[in-house]
Amino acid sequence: MRPITFLVAITTIALMLSTTGASFDRWEPIKNLKDEHIKEIAEFAVQHSNLISIPIRSLQLLKVQKGKIQQYVAGINYKLIVSAAIIGGEGRRAKYYEAIVYENLSHVKELVSFRPLLTV
């Protein structure tokens, strides 16, 4: 590819991204926390945290409280605040957790972090 053609291509792509409002590397709020895919991501996070912490506790997802996404060229980071309860725990008292899940373009998910929160 000639240098001038490459420069025109890069400029065109940059212009398209700026006019469509696409933003990379910035956390954006999730508009519909009840979306099935968001629930799937939250379930994945809770289930994988259970695998890591056995036999200490086993959590059950109750609700996605808040969420943000961060888009990358190769995938999306999901930062979710979820409420979960210990399975078989007395009173099923909800506790809050922050889960970060990375999902690549092939829909392969990876639990990046899962930590308890004191407040939401």
Jmol script that loads the backbone (N, CA, C; Angstrom):
load data "model"
ATOM      1  N   MET A   1       0.843  -1.171   0.000  1.00  0.00           N
ATOM      2  CA  MET A   1       0.000   0.000   0.000  1.00  0.00           C
ATOM      3  C   MET A   1       0.890   1.237   0.000  1.00  0.00           C
ATOM      4  N   ARG A   2       0.555   2.178  -0.826  1.00  0.00           N
ATOM      5  CA  ARG A   2       1.339   3.408  -0.895  1.00  0.00           C
ATOM      6  C   ARG A   2       1.062   4.262   0.342  1.00  0.00           C
ATOM      7  N   PRO A   3       2.057   5.052   0.774  1.00  0.00           N
ATOM      8  CA  PRO A   3       1.892   5.863   1.981  1.00  0.00           C
ATOM      9  C   PRO A   3       0.687   6.801   1.932  1.00  0.00           C
ATOM     10  N   ILE A   4       0.419   7.406   0.799  1.00  0.00           N
ATOM     11  CA  ILE A   4      -0.710   8.337   0.708  1.00  0.00           C
ATOM     12  C   ILE A   4      -2.039   7.600   0.852  1.00  0.00           C
ATOM     13  N   THR A   5      -2.142   6.396   0.283  1.00  0.00           N
ATOM     14  CA  THR A   5      -3.359   5.594   0.403  1.00  0.00           C
ATOM     15  C   THR A   5      -3.579   5.190   1.854  1.00  0.00           C
ATOM     16  N   PHE A   6      -2.501   4.793   2.522  1.00  0.00           N
ATOM     17  CA  PHE A   6      -2.575   4.409   3.931  1.00  0.00           C
ATOM     18  C   PHE A   6      -3.039   5.592   4.779  1.00  0.00           C
ATOM     19  N   LEU A   7      -2.484   6.772   4.529  1.00  0.00           N
ATOM     20  CA  LEU A   7      -2.849   7.972   5.276  1.00  0.00           C
ATOM     21  C   LEU A   7      -4.324   8.319   5.074  1.00  0.00           C
ATOM     22  N   VAL A   8      -4.805   8.206   3.849  1.00  0.00           N
ATOM     23  CA  VAL A   8      -6.217   8.482   3.567  1.00  0.00           C
ATOM     24  C   VAL A   8      -7.106   7.471   4.292  1.00  0.00           C
ATOM     25  N   ALA A   9      -6.721   6.203   4.288  1.00  0.00           N
ATOM     26  CA  ALA A   9      -7.507   5.166   4.961  1.00  0.00           C
ATOM     27  C   ALA A   9      -7.586   5.429   6.461  1.00  0.00           C
ATOM     28  N   ILE A  10      -6.463   5.741   7.086  1.00  0.00           N
ATOM     29  CA  ILE A  10      -6.437   6.012   8.528  1.00  0.00           C
ATOM     30  C   ILE A  10      -7.280   7.240   8.859  1.00  0.00           C
ATOM     31  N   THR A  11      -7.157   8.280   8.066  1.00  0.00           N
ATOM     32  CA  THR A  11      -7.935   9.504   8.290  1.00  0.00           C
ATOM     33  C   THR A  11      -9.429   9.229   8.162  1.00  0.00           C
ATOM     34  N   THR A  12      -9.817   8.442   7.178  1.00  0.00           N
ATOM     35  CA  THR A  12     -11.225   8.100   6.975  1.00  0.00           C
ATOM     36  C   THR A  12     -11.776   7.326   8.165  1.00  0.00           C
ATOM     37  N   ILE A  13     -11.027   6.353   8.654  1.00  0.00           N
ATOM     38  CA  ILE A  13     -11.463   5.559   9.813  1.00  0.00           C
ATOM     39  C   ILE A  13     -11.607   6.445  11.041  1.00  0.00           C
ATOM     40  N   ALA A  14     -10.625   7.306  11.285  1.00  0.00           N
ATOM     41  CA  ALA A  14     -10.680   8.209  12.439  1.00  0.00           C
ATOM     42  C   ALA A  14     -11.887   9.133  12.354  1.00  0.00           C
ATOM     43  N   LEU A  15     -12.167   9.637  11.169  1.00  0.00           N
ATOM     44  CA  LEU A  15     -13.315  10.519  10.977  1.00  0.00           C
ATOM     45  C   LEU A  15     -14.622   9.773  11.216  1.00  0.00           C
ATOM     46  N   MET A  16     -14.722   8.540  10.739  1.00  0.00           N
ATOM     47  CA  MET A  16     -15.924   7.739  10.943  1.00  0.00           C
ATOM     48  C   MET A  16     -16.156   7.483  12.422  1.00  0.00           C
ATOM     49  N   LEU A  17     -15.099   7.135  13.159  1.00  0.00           N
ATOM     50  CA  LEU A  17     -15.242   6.872  14.586  1.00  0.00           C
ATOM     51  C   LEU A  17     -15.658   8.124  15.340  1.00  0.00           C
ATOM     52  N   SER A  18     -15.115   9.256  14.983  1.00  0.00           N
ATOM     53  CA  SER A  18     -15.450  10.491  15.696  1.00  0.00           C
ATOM     54  C   SER A  18     -16.884  10.934  15.425  1.00  0.00           C
ATOM     55  N   THR A  19     -17.410  10.660  14.253  1.00  0.00           N
ATOM     56  CA  THR A  19     -18.774  11.087  13.940  1.00  0.00           C
ATOM     57  C   THR A  19     -19.823  10.102  14.430  1.00  0.00           C
ATOM     58  N   THR A  20     -19.467   8.833  14.651  1.00  0.00           N
ATOM     59  CA  THR A  20     -20.443   7.860  15.146  1.00  0.00           C
ATOM     60  C   THR A  20     -20.519   7.862  16.653  1.00  0.00           C
ATOM     61  N   GLY A  21     -19.624   8.567  17.311  1.00  0.00           N
ATOM     62  CA  GLY A  21     -19.643   8.623  18.763  1.00  0.00           C
ATOM     63  C   GLY A  21     -19.035   7.406  19.418  1.00  0.00           C
ATOM     64  N   ALA A  22     -18.362   6.558  18.674  1.00  0.00           N
ATOM     65  CA  ALA A  22     -17.726   5.386  19.262  1.00  0.00           C
ATOM     66  C   ALA A  22     -16.621   5.831  20.204  1.00  0.00           C
ATOM     67  N   SER A  23     -16.582   5.205  21.370  1.00  0.00           N
ATOM     68  CA  SER A  23     -15.545   5.570  22.331  1.00  0.00           C
ATOM     69  C   SER A  23     -14.885   4.309  22.855  1.00  0.00           C
ATOM     70  N   PHE A  24     -13.591   4.287  22.772  1.00  0.00           N
ATOM     71  CA  PHE A  24     -12.830   3.153  23.252  1.00  0.00           C
ATOM     72  C   PHE A  24     -12.095   3.562  24.517  1.00  0.00           C
ATOM     73  N   ASP A  25     -11.819   2.614  25.383  1.00  0.00           N
ATOM     74  CA  ASP A  25     -11.077   2.821  26.627  1.00  0.00           C
ATOM     75  C   ASP A  25     -11.821   3.677  27.644  1.00  0.00           C
ATOM     76  N   ARG A  26     -13.081   3.955  27.442  1.00  0.00           N
ATOM     77  CA  ARG A  26     -13.843   4.750  28.394  1.00  0.00           C
ATOM     78  C   ARG A  26     -15.022   3.913  28.884  1.00  0.00           C
ATOM     79  N   TRP A  27     -15.283   3.943  30.193  1.00  0.00           N
ATOM     80  CA  TRP A  27     -16.409   3.201  30.746  1.00  0.00           C
ATOM     81  C   TRP A  27     -17.709   3.945  30.436  1.00  0.00           C
ATOM     82  N   GLU A  28     -18.660   3.222  29.862  1.00  0.00           N
ATOM     83  CA  GLU A  28     -19.974   3.769  29.526  1.00  0.00           C
ATOM     84  C   GLU A  28     -21.034   2.995  30.311  1.00  0.00           C
ATOM     85  N   PRO A  29     -22.065   3.673  30.837  1.00  0.00           N
ATOM     86  CA  PRO A  29     -23.106   2.961  31.586  1.00  0.00           C
ATOM     87  C   PRO A  29     -23.890   1.995  30.697  1.00  0.00           C
ATOM     88  N   ILE A  30     -24.289   0.881  31.280  1.00  0.00           N
ATOM     89  CA  ILE A  30     -25.142  -0.082  30.578  1.00  0.00           C
ATOM     90  C   ILE A  30     -26.576   0.428  30.689  1.00  0.00           C
ATOM     91  N   LYS A  31     -27.243   0.551  29.568  1.00  0.00           N
ATOM     92  CA  LYS A  31     -28.589   1.136  29.555  1.00  0.00           C
ATOM     93  C   LYS A  31     -29.660   0.173  30.056  1.00  0.00           C
ATOM     94  N   ASN A  32     -29.520  -1.113  29.751  1.00  0.00           N
ATOM     95  CA  ASN A  32     -30.543  -2.091  30.131  1.00  0.00           C
ATOM     96  C   ASN A  32     -29.907  -3.206  30.959  1.00  0.00           C
ATOM     97  N   LEU A  33     -29.974  -3.071  32.272  1.00  0.00           N
ATOM     98  CA  LEU A  33     -29.374  -4.074  33.157  1.00  0.00           C
ATOM     99  C   LEU A  33     -30.139  -5.396  33.138  1.00  0.00           C
ATOM    100  N   LYS A  34     -31.351  -5.408  32.599  1.00  0.00           N
ATOM    101  CA  LYS A  34     -32.148  -6.638  32.541  1.00  0.00           C
ATOM    102  C   LYS A  34     -31.942  -7.406  31.238  1.00  0.00           C
ATOM    103  N   ASP A  35     -31.078  -6.909  30.372  1.00  0.00           N
ATOM    104  CA  ASP A  35     -30.768  -7.584  29.117  1.00  0.00           C
ATOM    105  C   ASP A  35     -30.236  -8.989  29.410  1.00  0.00           C
ATOM    106  N   GLU A  36     -30.665  -9.959  28.616  1.00  0.00           N
ATOM    107  CA  GLU A  36     -30.266 -11.356  28.839  1.00  0.00           C
ATOM    108  C   GLU A  36     -28.751 -11.550  28.798  1.00  0.00           C
ATOM    109  N   HIS A  37     -28.077 -10.835  27.912  1.00  0.00           N
ATOM    110  CA  HIS A  37     -26.624 -10.993  27.813  1.00  0.00           C
ATOM    111  C   HIS A  37     -25.931 -10.464  29.070  1.00  0.00           C
ATOM    112  N   ILE A  38     -26.446  -9.391  29.645  1.00  0.00           N
ATOM    113  CA  ILE A  38     -25.881  -8.842  30.881  1.00  0.00           C
ATOM    114  C   ILE A  38     -26.094  -9.840  32.019  1.00  0.00           C
ATOM    115  N   LYS A  39     -27.269 -10.445  32.087  1.00  0.00           N
ATOM    116  CA  LYS A  39     -27.534 -11.476  33.102  1.00  0.00           C
ATOM    117  C   LYS A  39     -26.584 -12.658  32.919  1.00  0.00           C
ATOM    118  N   GLU A  40     -26.335 -13.035  31.675  1.00  0.00           N
ATOM    119  CA  GLU A  40     -25.415 -14.138  31.374  1.00  0.00           C
ATOM    120  C   GLU A  40     -23.994 -13.817  31.856  1.00  0.00           C
ATOM    121  N   ILE A  41     -23.556 -12.592  31.638  1.00  0.00           N
ATOM    122  CA  ILE A  41     -22.226 -12.167  32.087  1.00  0.00           C
ATOM    123  C   ILE A  41     -22.158 -12.213  33.614  1.00  0.00           C
ATOM    124  N   ALA A  42     -23.212 -11.726  34.284  1.00  0.00           N
ATOM    125  CA  ALA A  42     -23.255 -11.726  35.752  1.00  0.00           C
ATOM    126  C   ALA A  42     -23.245 -13.150  36.301  1.00  0.00           C
ATOM    127  N   GLU A  43     -24.035 -14.041  35.711  1.00  0.00           N
ATOM    128  CA  GLU A  43     -24.054 -15.456  36.134  1.00  0.00           C
ATOM    129  C   GLU A  43     -22.679 -16.083  35.959  1.00  0.00           C
ATOM    130  N   PHE A  44     -22.043 -15.800  34.841  1.00  0.00           N
ATOM    131  CA  PHE A  44     -20.694 -16.306  34.585  1.00  0.00           C
ATOM    132  C   PHE A  44     -19.752 -15.869  35.702  1.00  0.00           C
ATOM    133  N   ALA A  45     -19.814 -14.596  36.074  1.00  0.00           N
ATOM    134  CA  ALA A  45     -18.923 -14.065  37.111  1.00  0.00           C
ATOM    135  C   ALA A  45     -19.150 -14.759  38.449  1.00  0.00           C
ATOM    136  N   VAL A  46     -20.409 -14.901  38.841  1.00  0.00           N
ATOM    137  CA  VAL A  46     -20.725 -15.534  40.128  1.00  0.00           C
ATOM    138  C   VAL A  46     -20.317 -17.005  40.110  1.00  0.00           C
ATOM    139  N   GLN A  47     -20.620 -17.722  39.041  1.00  0.00           N
ATOM    140  CA  GLN A  47     -20.263 -19.142  38.953  1.00  0.00           C
ATOM    141  C   GLN A  47     -18.756 -19.340  39.003  1.00  0.00           C
ATOM    142  N   HIS A  48     -18.011 -18.489  38.308  1.00  0.00           N
ATOM    143  CA  HIS A  48     -16.559 -18.638  38.320  1.00  0.00           C
ATOM    144  C   HIS A  48     -15.953 -18.226  39.653  1.00  0.00           C
ATOM    145  N   SER A  49     -16.569 -17.284  40.349  1.00  0.00           N
ATOM    146  CA  SER A  49     -16.081 -16.955  41.692  1.00  0.00           C
ATOM    147  C   SER A  49     -16.329 -18.131  42.632  1.00  0.00           C
ATOM    148  N   ASN A  50     -17.431 -18.862  42.422  1.00  0.00           N
ATOM    149  CA  ASN A  50     -17.700 -20.057  43.222  1.00  0.00           C
ATOM    150  C   ASN A  50     -16.627 -21.120  42.998  1.00  0.00           C
ATOM    151  N   LEU A  51     -16.172 -21.280  41.766  1.00  0.00           N
ATOM    152  CA  LEU A  51     -15.131 -22.271  41.471  1.00  0.00           C
ATOM    153  C   LEU A  51     -13.827 -21.932  42.175  1.00  0.00           C
ATOM    154  N   ILE A  52     -13.533 -20.645  42.269  1.00  0.00           N
ATOM    155  CA  ILE A  52     -12.289 -20.199  42.891  1.00  0.00           C
ATOM    156  C   ILE A  52     -12.341 -20.359  44.406  1.00  0.00           C
ATOM    157  N   SER A  53     -13.509 -20.140  45.016  1.00  0.00           N
ATOM    158  CA  SER A  53     -13.597 -20.064  46.475  1.00  0.00           C
ATOM    159  C   SER A  53     -14.101 -21.331  47.159  1.00  0.00           C
ATOM    160  N   ILE A  54     -14.396 -22.375  46.436  1.00  0.00           N
ATOM    161  CA  ILE A  54     -14.875 -23.620  47.049  1.00  0.00           C
ATOM    162  C   ILE A  54     -13.812 -24.128  48.009  1.00  0.00           C
ATOM    163  N   PRO A  55     -14.104 -24.589  49.195  1.00  0.00           N
ATOM    164  CA  PRO A  55     -15.431 -24.767  49.803  1.00  0.00           C
ATOM    165  C   PRO A  55     -15.838 -23.636  50.732  1.00  0.00           C
ATOM    166  N   ILE A  56     -15.200 -22.487  50.638  1.00  0.00           N
ATOM    167  CA  ILE A  56     -15.487 -21.390  51.556  1.00  0.00           C
ATOM    168  C   ILE A  56     -16.950 -20.961  51.478  1.00  0.00           C
ATOM    169  N   ARG A  57     -17.431 -20.700  50.285  1.00  0.00           N
ATOM    170  CA  ARG A  57     -18.811 -20.256  50.108  1.00  0.00           C
ATOM    171  C   ARG A  57     -19.254 -20.544  48.683  1.00  0.00           C
ATOM    172  N   SER A  58     -20.540 -20.582  48.501  1.00  0.00           N
ATOM    173  CA  SER A  58     -21.079 -20.716  47.158  1.00  0.00           C
ATOM    174  C   SER A  58     -22.192 -19.687  47.015  1.00  0.00           C
ATOM    175  N   LEU A  59     -22.028 -18.778  46.068  1.00  0.00           N
ATOM    176  CA  LEU A  59     -22.966 -17.674  45.900  1.00  0.00           C
ATOM    177  C   LEU A  59     -24.003 -17.954  44.825  1.00  0.00           C
ATOM    178  N   GLN A  60     -25.156 -17.302  44.991  1.00  0.00           N
ATOM    179  CA  GLN A  60     -26.207 -17.331  43.980  1.00  0.00           C
ATOM    180  C   GLN A  60     -26.517 -15.886  43.600  1.00  0.00           C
ATOM    181  N   LEU A  61     -26.515 -15.599  42.312  1.00  0.00           N
ATOM    182  CA  LEU A  61     -26.818 -14.257  41.827  1.00  0.00           C
ATOM    183  C   LEU A  61     -28.261 -13.892  42.153  1.00  0.00           C
ATOM    184  N   LEU A  62     -28.444 -12.696  42.694  1.00  0.00           N
ATOM    185  CA  LEU A  62     -29.788 -12.191  42.943  1.00  0.00           C
ATOM    186  C   LEU A  62     -30.184 -11.143  41.905  1.00  0.00           C
ATOM    187  N   LYS A  63     -29.292 -10.149  41.684  1.00  0.00           N
ATOM    188  CA  LYS A  63     -29.648  -9.059  40.781  1.00  0.00           C
ATOM    189  C   LYS A  63     -28.397  -8.307  40.332  1.00  0.00           C
ATOM    190  N   VAL A  64     -28.457  -7.786  39.106  1.00  0.00           N
ATOM    191  CA  VAL A  64     -27.426  -6.862  38.630  1.00  0.00           C
ATOM    192  C   VAL A  64     -27.881  -5.469  39.057  1.00  0.00           C
ATOM    193  N   GLN A  65     -27.090  -4.821  39.912  1.00  0.00           N
ATOM    194  CA  GLN A  65     -27.462  -3.523  40.469  1.00  0.00           C
ATOM    195  C   GLN A  65     -27.041  -2.354  39.575  1.00  0.00           C
ATOM    196  N   LYS A  66     -25.812  -2.424  39.073  1.00  0.00           N
ATOM    197  CA  LYS A  66     -25.244  -1.368  38.229  1.00  0.00           C
ATOM    198  C   LYS A  66     -24.324  -2.019  37.218  1.00  0.00           C
ATOM    199  N   GLY A  67     -23.994  -1.293  36.167  1.00  0.00           N
ATOM    200  CA  GLY A  67     -23.068  -1.853  35.193  1.00  0.00           C
ATOM    201  C   GLY A  67     -22.509  -0.820  34.242  1.00  0.00           C
ATOM    202  N   LYS A  68     -21.288  -1.092  33.803  1.00  0.00           N
ATOM    203  CA  LYS A  68     -20.615  -0.262  32.805  1.00  0.00           C
ATOM    204  C   LYS A  68     -19.902  -1.186  31.832  1.00  0.00           C
ATOM    205  N   ILE A  69     -19.689  -0.689  30.616  1.00  0.00           N
ATOM    206  CA  ILE A  69     -18.900  -1.436  29.645  1.00  0.00           C
ATOM    207  C   ILE A  69     -17.755  -0.564  29.156  1.00  0.00           C
ATOM    208  N   GLN A  70     -16.694  -1.247  28.769  1.00  0.00           N
ATOM    209  CA  GLN A  70     -15.515  -0.585  28.212  1.00  0.00           C
ATOM    210  C   GLN A  70     -15.167  -1.336  26.937  1.00  0.00           C
ATOM    211  N   GLN A  71     -15.324  -0.665  25.791  1.00  0.00           N
ATOM    212  CA  GLN A  71     -15.101  -1.324  24.505  1.00  0.00           C
ATOM    213  C   GLN A  71     -13.643  -1.249  24.094  1.00  0.00           C
ATOM    214  N   TYR A  72     -13.186  -2.352  23.537  1.00  0.00           N
ATOM    215  CA  TYR A  72     -11.866  -2.433  22.926  1.00  0.00           C
ATOM    216  C   TYR A  72     -12.058  -2.961  21.512  1.00  0.00           C
ATOM    217  N   VAL A  73     -11.024  -2.894  20.717  1.00  0.00           N
ATOM    218  CA  VAL A  73     -11.100  -3.423  19.359  1.00  0.00           C
ATOM    219  C   VAL A  73     -11.347  -4.930  19.396  1.00  0.00           C
ATOM    220  N   ALA A  74     -10.741  -5.627  20.363  1.00  0.00           N
ATOM    221  CA  ALA A  74     -10.815  -7.088  20.411  1.00  0.00           C
ATOM    222  C   ALA A  74     -11.871  -7.628  21.365  1.00  0.00           C
ATOM    223  N   GLY A  75     -12.663  -6.763  22.009  1.00  0.00           N
ATOM    224  CA  GLY A  75     -13.670  -7.261  22.928  1.00  0.00           C
ATOM    225  C   GLY A  75     -14.223  -6.180  23.833  1.00  0.00           C
ATOM    226  N   ILE A  76     -14.892  -6.616  24.903  1.00  0.00           N
ATOM    227  CA  ILE A  76     -15.554  -5.696  25.833  1.00  0.00           C
ATOM    228  C   ILE A  76     -15.262  -6.123  27.264  1.00  0.00           C
ATOM    229  N   ASN A  77     -14.970  -5.138  28.117  1.00  0.00           N
ATOM    230  CA  ASN A  77     -14.922  -5.343  29.561  1.00  0.00           C
ATOM    231  C   ASN A  77     -16.285  -4.967  30.125  1.00  0.00           C
ATOM    232  N   TYR A  78     -16.800  -5.800  31.021  1.00  0.00           N
ATOM    233  CA  TYR A  78     -18.038  -5.508  31.732  1.00  0.00           C
ATOM    234  C   TYR A  78     -17.678  -5.315  33.196  1.00  0.00           C
ATOM    235  N   LYS A  79     -18.079  -4.193  33.768  1.00  0.00           N
ATOM    236  CA  LYS A  79     -17.902  -3.961  35.206  1.00  0.00           C
ATOM    237  C   LYS A  79     -19.302  -3.936  35.804  1.00  0.00           C
ATOM    238  N   LEU A  80     -19.618  -4.975  36.563  1.00  0.00           N
ATOM    239  CA  LEU A  80     -20.962  -5.121  37.108  1.00  0.00           C
ATOM    240  C   LEU A  80     -20.930  -5.089  38.625  1.00  0.00           C
ATOM    241  N   ILE A  81     -21.904  -4.417  39.210  1.00  0.00           N
ATOM    242  CA  ILE A  81     -22.150  -4.491  40.646  1.00  0.00           C
ATOM    243  C   ILE A  81     -23.355  -5.412  40.785  1.00  0.00           C
ATOM    244  N   VAL A  82     -23.145  -6.536  41.470  1.00  0.00           N
ATOM    245  CA  VAL A  82     -24.204  -7.530  41.607  1.00  0.00           C
ATOM    246  C   VAL A  82     -24.509  -7.768  43.075  1.00  0.00           C
ATOM    247  N   SER A  83     -25.747  -8.161  43.340  1.00  0.00           N
ATOM    248  CA  SER A  83     -26.088  -8.643  44.671  1.00  0.00           C
ATOM    249  C   SER A  83     -26.168 -10.160  44.573  1.00  0.00           C
ATOM    250  N   ALA A  84     -25.629 -10.805  45.596  1.00  0.00           N
ATOM    251  CA  ALA A  84     -25.616 -12.269  45.630  1.00  0.00           C
ATOM    252  C   ALA A  84     -25.760 -12.716  47.078  1.00  0.00           C
ATOM    253  N   ALA A  85     -26.259 -13.925  47.250  1.00  0.00           N
ATOM    254  CA  ALA A  85     -26.434 -14.490  48.585  1.00  0.00           C
ATOM    255  C   ALA A  85     -25.748 -15.840  48.645  1.00  0.00           C
ATOM    256  N   ILE A  86     -25.306 -16.195  49.843  1.00  0.00           N
ATOM    257  CA  ILE A  86     -24.686 -17.502  50.043  1.00  0.00           C
ATOM    258  C   ILE A  86     -25.781 -18.559  49.960  1.00  0.00           C
ATOM    259  N   ILE A  87     -25.568 -19.558  49.133  1.00  0.00           N
ATOM    260  CA  ILE A  87     -26.535 -20.645  48.981  1.00  0.00           C
ATOM    261  C   ILE A  87     -26.606 -21.400  50.299  1.00  0.00           C
ATOM    262  N   GLY A  88     -27.822 -21.555  50.813  1.00  0.00           N
ATOM    263  CA  GLY A  88     -28.011 -22.250  52.078  1.00  0.00           C
ATOM    264  C   GLY A  88     -27.720 -21.379  53.287  1.00  0.00           C
ATOM    265  N   GLY A  89     -27.379 -20.134  53.054  1.00  0.00           N
ATOM    266  CA  GLY A  89     -27.100 -19.227  54.165  1.00  0.00           C
ATOM    267  C   GLY A  89     -28.379 -18.839  54.880  1.00  0.00           C
ATOM    268  N   GLU A  90     -28.256 -18.523  56.155  1.00  0.00           N
ATOM    269  CA  GLU A  90     -29.432 -18.156  56.938  1.00  0.00           C
ATOM    270  C   GLU A  90     -29.970 -16.807  56.478  1.00  0.00           C
ATOM    271  N   GLY A  91     -31.239 -16.764  56.163  1.00  0.00           N
ATOM    272  CA  GLY A  91     -31.895 -15.523  55.804  1.00  0.00           C
ATOM    273  C   GLY A  91     -31.595 -15.006  54.405  1.00  0.00           C
ATOM    274  N   ARG A  92     -30.756 -15.670  53.662  1.00  0.00           N
ATOM    275  CA  ARG A  92     -30.419 -15.262  52.290  1.00  0.00           C
ATOM    276  C   ARG A  92     -30.088 -13.782  52.203  1.00  0.00           C
ATOM    277  N   ARG A  93     -29.282 -13.305  53.117  1.00  0.00           N
ATOM    278  CA  ARG A  93     -28.906 -11.891  53.149  1.00  0.00           C
ATOM    279  C   ARG A  93     -28.022 -11.553  51.955  1.00  0.00           C
ATOM    280  N   ALA A  94     -28.433 -10.532  51.219  1.00  0.00           N
ATOM    281  CA  ALA A  94     -27.692 -10.125  50.029  1.00  0.00           C
ATOM    282  C   ALA A  94     -26.439  -9.358  50.410  1.00  0.00           C
ATOM    283  N   LYS A  95     -25.375  -9.643  49.683  1.00  0.00           N
ATOM    284  CA  LYS A  95     -24.145  -8.866  49.780  1.00  0.00           C
ATOM    285  C   LYS A  95     -23.826  -8.394  48.366  1.00  0.00           C
ATOM    286  N   TYR A  96     -23.012  -7.358  48.292  1.00  0.00           N
ATOM    287  CA  TYR A  96     -22.703  -6.754  47.001  1.00  0.00           C
ATOM    288  C   TYR A  96     -21.270  -7.058  46.587  1.00  0.00           C
ATOM    289  N   TYR A  97     -21.100  -7.259  45.284  1.00  0.00           N
ATOM    290  CA  TYR A  97     -19.803  -7.609  44.721  1.00  0.00           C
ATOM    291  C   TYR A  97     -19.583  -6.827  43.434  1.00  0.00           C
ATOM    292  N   GLU A  98     -18.310  -6.517  43.172  1.00  0.00           N
ATOM    293  CA  GLU A  98     -17.942  -5.931  41.885  1.00  0.00           C
ATOM    294  C   GLU A  98     -17.279  -7.027  41.063  1.00  0.00           C
ATOM    295  N   ALA A  99     -17.812  -7.256  39.877  1.00  0.00           N
ATOM    296  CA  ALA A  99     -17.259  -8.259  38.969  1.00  0.00           C
ATOM    297  C   ALA A  99     -16.796  -7.565  37.697  1.00  0.00           C
ATOM    298  N   ILE A 100     -15.605  -7.916  37.251  1.00  0.00           N
ATOM    299  CA  ILE A 100     -15.127  -7.441  35.954  1.00  0.00           C
ATOM    300  C   ILE A 100     -14.901  -8.665  35.084  1.00  0.00           C
ATOM    301  N   VAL A 101     -15.582  -8.688  33.952  1.00  0.00           N
ATOM    302  CA  VAL A 101     -15.509  -9.810  33.013  1.00  0.00           C
ATOM    303  C   VAL A 101     -15.096  -9.264  31.653  1.00  0.00           C
ATOM    304  N   TYR A 102     -14.128  -9.922  31.034  1.00  0.00           N
ATOM    305  CA  TYR A 102     -13.720  -9.579  29.671  1.00  0.00           C
ATOM    306  C   TYR A 102     -14.325 -10.604  28.724  1.00  0.00           C
ATOM    307  N   GLU A 103     -14.934 -10.128  27.645  1.00  0.00           N
ATOM    308  CA  GLU A 103     -15.493 -11.018  26.619  1.00  0.00           C
ATOM    309  C   GLU A 103     -14.903 -10.621  25.272  1.00  0.00           C
ATOM    310  N   ASN A 104     -14.233 -11.582  24.615  1.00  0.00           N
ATOM    311  CA  ASN A 104     -13.629 -11.259  23.315  1.00  0.00           C
ATOM    312  C   ASN A 104     -14.672 -11.367  22.200  1.00  0.00           C
ATOM    313  N   LEU A 105     -14.245 -11.107  20.980  1.00  0.00           N
ATOM    314  CA  LEU A 105     -15.172 -11.095  19.846  1.00  0.00           C
ATOM    315  C   LEU A 105     -15.769 -12.465  19.543  1.00  0.00           C
ATOM    316  N   SER A 106     -15.115 -13.531  20.012  1.00  0.00           N
ATOM    317  CA  SER A 106     -15.639 -14.889  19.827  1.00  0.00           C
ATOM    318  C   SER A 106     -16.553 -15.294  20.977  1.00  0.00           C
ATOM    319  N   HIS A 107     -16.871 -14.345  21.868  1.00  0.00           N
ATOM    320  CA  HIS A 107     -17.742 -14.543  23.028  1.00  0.00           C
ATOM    321  C   HIS A 107     -17.130 -15.455  24.086  1.00  0.00           C
ATOM    322  N   VAL A 108     -15.809 -15.546  24.113  1.00  0.00           N
ATOM    323  CA  VAL A 108     -15.117 -16.270  25.183  1.00  0.00           C
ATOM    324  C   VAL A 108     -14.967 -15.300  26.345  1.00  0.00           C
ATOM    325  N   LYS A 109     -15.407 -15.731  27.532  1.00  0.00           N
ATOM    326  CA  LYS A 109     -15.400 -14.862  28.704  1.00  0.00           C
ATOM    327  C   LYS A 109     -14.260 -15.222  29.650  1.00  0.00           C
ATOM    328  N   GLU A 110     -13.759 -14.196  30.350  1.00  0.00           N
ATOM    329  CA  GLU A 110     -12.708 -14.384  31.351  1.00  0.00           C
ATOM    330  C   GLU A 110     -13.050 -13.519  32.560  1.00  0.00           C
ATOM    331  N   LEU A 111     -13.070 -14.137  33.743  1.00  0.00           N
ATOM    332  CA  LEU A 111     -13.300 -13.381  34.969  1.00  0.00           C
ATOM    333  C   LEU A 111     -12.007 -12.677  35.340  1.00  0.00           C
ATOM    334  N   VAL A 112     -12.004 -11.354  35.276  1.00  0.00           N
ATOM    335  CA  VAL A 112     -10.815 -10.558  35.568  1.00  0.00           C
ATOM    336  C   VAL A 112     -10.706 -10.336  37.068  1.00  0.00           C
ATOM    337  N   SER A 113     -11.819  -9.968  37.708  1.00  0.00           N
ATOM    338  CA  SER A 113     -11.812  -9.793  39.164  1.00  0.00           C
ATOM    339  C   SER A 113     -13.220  -9.951  39.712  1.00  0.00           C
ATOM    340  N   PHE A 114     -13.281 -10.314  40.981  1.00  0.00           N
ATOM    341  CA  PHE A 114     -14.547 -10.463  41.691  1.00  0.00           C
ATOM    342  C   PHE A 114     -14.251 -10.158  43.144  1.00  0.00           C
ATOM    343  N   ARG A 115     -14.813  -9.049  43.637  1.00  0.00           N
ATOM    344  CA  ARG A 115     -14.483  -8.655  45.006  1.00  0.00           C
ATOM    345  C   ARG A 115     -15.713  -8.151  45.737  1.00  0.00           C
ATOM    346  N   PRO A 116     -15.752  -8.376  47.053  1.00  0.00           N
ATOM    347  CA  PRO A 116     -16.881  -7.884  47.843  1.00  0.00           C
ATOM    348  C   PRO A 116     -16.815  -6.366  48.000  1.00  0.00           C
ATOM    349  N   LEU A 117     -17.978  -5.753  48.135  1.00  0.00           N
ATOM    350  CA  LEU A 117     -18.081  -4.313  48.355  1.00  0.00           C
ATOM    351  C   LEU A 117     -18.748  -4.063  49.704  1.00  0.00           C
ATOM    352  N   LEU A 118     -18.358  -2.996  50.359  1.00  0.00           N
ATOM    353  CA  LEU A 118     -18.996  -2.627  51.618  1.00  0.00           C
ATOM    354  C   LEU A 118     -20.291  -1.862  51.377  1.00  0.00           C
ATOM    355  N   THR A 119     -20.283  -0.999  50.359  1.00  0.00           N
ATOM    356  CA  THR A 119     -21.482  -0.235  50.011  1.00  0.00           C
ATOM    357  C   THR A 119     -21.626  -0.198  48.496  1.00  0.00           C
ATOM    358  N   VAL A 120     -22.823   0.163  48.062  1.00  0.00           N
ATOM    359  CA  VAL A 120     -23.070   0.281  46.620  1.00  0.00           C
ATOM    360  C   VAL A 120     -23.178   1.737  46.254  1.00  0.00           C
TER     361      VAL A 120
END
end "model"
wireframe off; spacefill off
backbone 0.3
color backbone group
